[in-house]
Amino acid sequence: MNIWVLKPPFEKIINSDFAGGFGIEADKKFSSPPLTIGYIASSLISKGHSVKIIDAPLEKISFEKIVKSIVNENVDILCVETTIVSVLSDLTFCRKLKSITPKIKVILFGAICKFLKERHIYINDIDIVILGEPENIISKIIENIEIGKKINDKKLYSIVKNLNSLNFPAYSLYNLKLYNRMDIGKKFFNILSSRGCHYGCIYCPYPITMGEKCRFRSIQNVIDELNEITSFGIKKIVFRDPIFTFYKNRIVEMSKKIVKNKINIEWVCETRVDLLDDDIINSIQKAGCKEVILGIETGDEKILNSIGKIGLTKNLVRKNVKKLKDAGIESMGLFMIGFPDDNKKTVLETIEFAQEVDFRHKTFFTLTPYPGTKIRNIMEKENLILSNDFRDYNGWNCVIKTRHLSKNEIIELAKHANSIC
């Protein structure tokens, strides 16, 4: 069958794998290849289907052009990736498309699907909505469509228990020249060596969308993918694991194998500050790690404890960022403004702390109360959420107030922080 895996036309560029798959608004200076799309495409190719990947927002492809191409190329099935920001627009896209080409089958996937209202799911414009991880189940759905088997349930839930079972993403179908990150440059690719997070950070969407139990690929499976990626001429990698250094022995061994196999790559990863030590830092440096992204969130240690960052202290941040720097590894500090107990004093202390520590890059977000998170429940009960319109949930807009700060005060403090850090 002729199948397209698509990010529909949208006015903004969205990094759809970020924020646990809810997505964060981006620009051409920080745009990232959508990894889930690549996994789906690869799975379908392995079943003998003709597959194309389309990133319409980044390629600036209009609705009219997409529809014309779909009609001209006789596309049978459209797998549509949606995000929290674009979901209403994406549903409109599906409705308009179906009115023009009613025979096409539309499968919708994305983290936000789990939280869609029934009236959005049970419409004729969507044939199947996938709740959870779509990579394996999509092939089974399309197999049933191919043989004319009726699918009784419009909502299908799936989780990939064995990550080694996934085919490597279809790298050749991406136009990698389109993507760019300020920390690693162009022509890079993302890789996931694990999914899930069991830490209880109350604001974090990853346990909600990936699960609280960590799932790991085998080290050899990761090495095999790195070898395949480099065979395409890709020399820069971003590990998108929520907590890359979760198991020390695994990361040390993986780093040794990267060196042993002479895999010449530069790479970036993300982890917790308290999951770094000398052995890990030395190992990842030898294996090509150039930057570690650290979720610091706040410089107020009481707030750190209240949001679930237990064990993280400012002294530990100072110590481990210095260790990374001494080993030749840069660090990026991620901070948030808008926790329920945030006031002007705590935010200014956070800004001062961010300036003090030798991060290569620092970014301040305003807190987004994502669906399913504990912090959303807390803030709803205290009427601290000011917008329930998911179009506002782009990772940058302020949709909340705190017990001590108004929305405008949060906006001004975030603007100030990003301008001086």
N, C-alpha and C positions, 0 to 999 in steps of 0.2 A: 504494500500500500504506500501511497505518497503522503508522507506525514511531515508537518512543520512543527517545530518546538519554538514557541514565540513569546517574546516580551512585546505586548501590544504598543502601538503609538501612545505616547504620553508626553505632556509638556515638560516634564522634568526627567533627568537621569536618576535612576534609583539603583543603588547597589543592593540587589535583591537578596543576597546571602547574608547580609549584615543584620545585626539585632535579632539573631536567631531565626532569620528568614522573614521577619516582618519587613525588613528593608529600610535603608536610610538614603535620603536624598544626597546626590553627589554632583560633581561637575567633571569636566574633562581633565582636571588636574588630579582627580582621585576617583577613577572609575575602574571597576573590577569585573573580570569575566564571570558571568553567572554560572556557578558550578553545577547546580542541580540540573540545569538545562543540558549540560554536557553529558552528565550521567544518563539522563533519559535518552538522549540521542544515540549514545553508544549502545544502550540496551536494545533499542529498536533496530539499529543497524545489524546487530548480531542475530536478529530474527529475520533478516532478509528484506527489511523495509527500506524504501528510499526516504532519506531524512535530510531536512535543512534546518539550521539554526538561524533565527532572525532576532536581532536586538534592535527593534524599531526606534526606541527613543534615542539611543546613541548614534544610530545610523541616520536619524532624522527622516524616517520613512513615514509618509502620511497614511491615513486610513484609506484614502482613495487608491493609492499606489499598492498598498497591501492587498486590498480586495481584488484589484485588477490582476495582480500576480497569482493570487489564490485561484481565481477563475481560469486564467490562461494556463496555469500549470496543473489544473485538475487535482487540487489537494483534497485528499479524502478525510484526513483527521487533523485537527489543530489542537496541540497541547499548549495551553495558555498558562504562563506563570503570572501570578498576581502578587501584590504586596499590600501592606496596610494602607499606604498612601494612595495607591493607584486603583484599588479594588473597585470602587464605584465607576471609575472611567473604564476599567477592563470589562466590567459587566455590561456597560453601555456598548462597548466595542463588540462584544459577543452578540448582543441583541441586534445591532445594525447589520452585522455580518450574516447572521441567520436569516434576516429578512431578504437579503440579496442572494445567498447561497444556502437555502434551507436543508439541502441534503448533507452538508458537511457535518461531521461529528466534532463536538467541542468538549475537551476534557480540561477542567480547571484545577490548578494546584497552587500551593503556597501556604505559608504558616497561618495566614489570616483566615483561611477557609474554615478552620476549626471553630472560628468565632463569628462566622456569618449567620445572619438571621435566616430562618427557614424560608422567608419570602424571597430571599436572594438566591437560595439554592434551588428551590422548586419552581423554576421558571423554564420555559421551553427552550431558552437560548443556550442553556448548559445541559449537556447530556450526562456527564459524570463530574462529580466534585470529589477530589481526593483529600481526605483529612489525614495528615501525617506525611510520611516520606514516600514520594511517588515513584522512585526509580525502578523498583521491581514490579510493582503492581500494574503499572501502565502497560507493560508488554502483555500481561494476562488479559487486561481489559480489551486491548486491541485485537488479541487473538479471538476473543469472544465476539467482537464486532465483525471480524472477518468471516467467521463461520455462521453469522446470523443468529447467534445465541442471545436470548433476551437477558439483560442485566436488570434484575428486579429492584435493587437498592441503588438509588442515585448517589448516595453518599457512601464512600468506601474508605475505610481506615487501613493504614498500612504502616509498619515499621520494619526497617531492615535490621534483622537481628545479627546477621553475619556480614560484616562490612567487606570481608574478603570476597563475597559473592558478587559484588558490583564490578561490572566492566569498567575499565579506566575511561574517563571522559573522552568525548570525540574531539580531540584537540584540533584536528585538521578542518573542522567545520567553523571554527571561530576566526574572525578577523582580528587577530591580536593587536594589530596596529592601532585599533580604536581605543584600547585600554591603557591607563596610565596611573601610576601611584607616585606621589611625591617622595616616598621613602625608598622606592626601588626602581622607578623609571618605567620604561615601556617594554613590551614583549616579555611579559611575565605570565605565570599561570598560578592558579590556586590549587591547593591539595588539602584534603582532609584525611588525617591519619587516625582520627577518633571522633566520636560524637558523644554528646551528653555531658552533664556536670552535676555532681552531687553536693556541691557547696550551696549553702542556703542564702545567698545574696538576694534580698527581698525585691530588688528592682530588676533583676536580670531575666531576660526572656529565654535564654538558652535551655535551662531545665524544663521550661514549659513546652518548648517546641522540639527539643532533642531528647528530652527525658532526663530524670535525675540519676539514672544508672549510666555509667560510662561504658561505651563499647569501643573496642580497639581493633584496628587492622593488625595483622602480623607484620613484624619488621620486614620480612622478606617481601611481602606484598607491597609495602611502601617503597622499598628499594627497586622493585621491578617497575613501579610506576615512574619513579624518578629517572630510571634508565630510558623508559619510553618517552618521557617528556623531553629529555635532552636530545633524543634522536630526532626530534622536530626542530632542533636548533634553539630551544628555550633554555636559557641559562639562569633565569631568575624565578624563584619560587616563593609563594606566600603560604605558609601552613595556617589554615583557617580553623584549626582545633580551638575550642573555647579555652582549654587549659593544656597547652602543648607538653609541659613538663610534669604532668600529673604523676607519672611513675618514673622515678629517677633512673632505675636500672634499664628501663625500656629506652629512654632517650639517650643514655650513655651508649648502650649497645647499638642503637640506630645510627648514632653519630659515627661510631667506629666503622660500621658497615659502609656508610657513605664514603668515608676516607679509604677504606680497603678496596671498594669497588671503583675508586678514582672517578667519582661522580663530581664533575666540576661545576658546581652551582653556587650562587649567592642566594641566601634566603632570609625570610623574616618569619617570626612566630609570635604568639601571644600567650601570656601565662600570668600567674599570680606572683607577686614579689616574694612571698614566703615559700615558693616552690622553686627557688634558685639556690644553688650552693656552688662551691668552688669546682667540684667534679662536673656538674652540669655545665657551668659556664665554660670551663676549659674544653669540654667535649664538643659542645655546639660551635664554639669558635673554630676549632680545627676542622669541623665539617662544613664550614662556609656560612654560618649565621652572621648576618651583618646588623640586625636590629631585633630587639625584643620589645613588643608592645605590652605595656603594663596598665591594668585598670586600677588606678590609685583612688579615684572618685572624689576624695575629700581630704583636707589637711586637719580635720577635727577628729581626734581619736574616739571621742564619745559617739559621734555620728557613725564612724567606721564600725564600731561594735553594734550599734542599733540597726545597721543595714545588713548585717551578716558577714562583714569583713573581719571576723574575729581572728586575732593573731597577727594582723597587719598593723605595724607601727611606723611612725615617721622615721625613726632611727633605722629601721630595717630597710625602708625605701632608700634612704641616703646611702646606707652601706652597700646594698646590692646594685644600685645604679652605678656607684663608683667601681664596684668589682667588674661590672659589664664594660664600663668605659676603659678600665685598665687592661682588659682582655682584648680591646679593639672592637667591642660591640656597642653600637649606639642603642639608645632606648627612646621610646615614645611614651609619654605620660598622658593617660586619658582621665579627664575629670568631669564631674557633674555638679551642676548647681540646681537646687530645688528639692533637696531631701526635706521631709516634713519639719525637722528641727533646724534647718538652715536659717540663719539670720545674717545680717550684714557683717557682723564680726567673724562668723565662721567662714563665710565666703571670702572675705579679704585675707583671712589667715591661710585659706587654701591657695589663693592666688600668690601670696607671698611664698608659700612653701614650694609651689610649682616653679617660681622664679629661682628659688635657692638651689633646687636639685638640678644636676647637669643633664637634663633631658635634651636630646637633639630636637625633638618636636613635642609640643604640648597642645592639646585640644580640649576646649571646654564645651560640653554639651549642656543643654537644659534637660532636666529629667523628663523622660516620657513614661507615663504609667501604662505600660503595654498590657493588653488583655491577658488574664490568667496569672499575673504576678501578684505577690503578696502586697507589694506597695500600692498597687491599684486598689485593693480591698480596703487598706488603711485610709487612703486618701479619699475614696468614695464616701466612707463613713463620716469623715470630717469635712466633707464638701470642699475639698481642696482641688478637685479636678474641674477646670473651667470649660473644657470642650470635650465632647464625646464624638465629634466629627473626625473620623479617622483620616480625612484628607489633611488634617492639621498635624498628624503624627509622623512628621518626616525626619525626626531625630534632632531637628534644630529649632523648630517653632516652640514657643512656650505655651503649654496648655494647662498649666497648674499655677497654684500659689502655695506658699508654705504657711506654717503657723505664725510666721513673723515677717514674711516678705510678700509683697503684692506681685502680680504678674509683671508689671512694668519695672519694678525694682529688680526682678530676676533677669529680665531682658537687658537692662542697663549693665548689671554686674557681669553678665556673660559677654556682652559686647566689649566691656572694659578688659575683661580677662583675656579674650582672644586678641585684642589689639596690642597688649603689652607683653604677652608671653610668646 
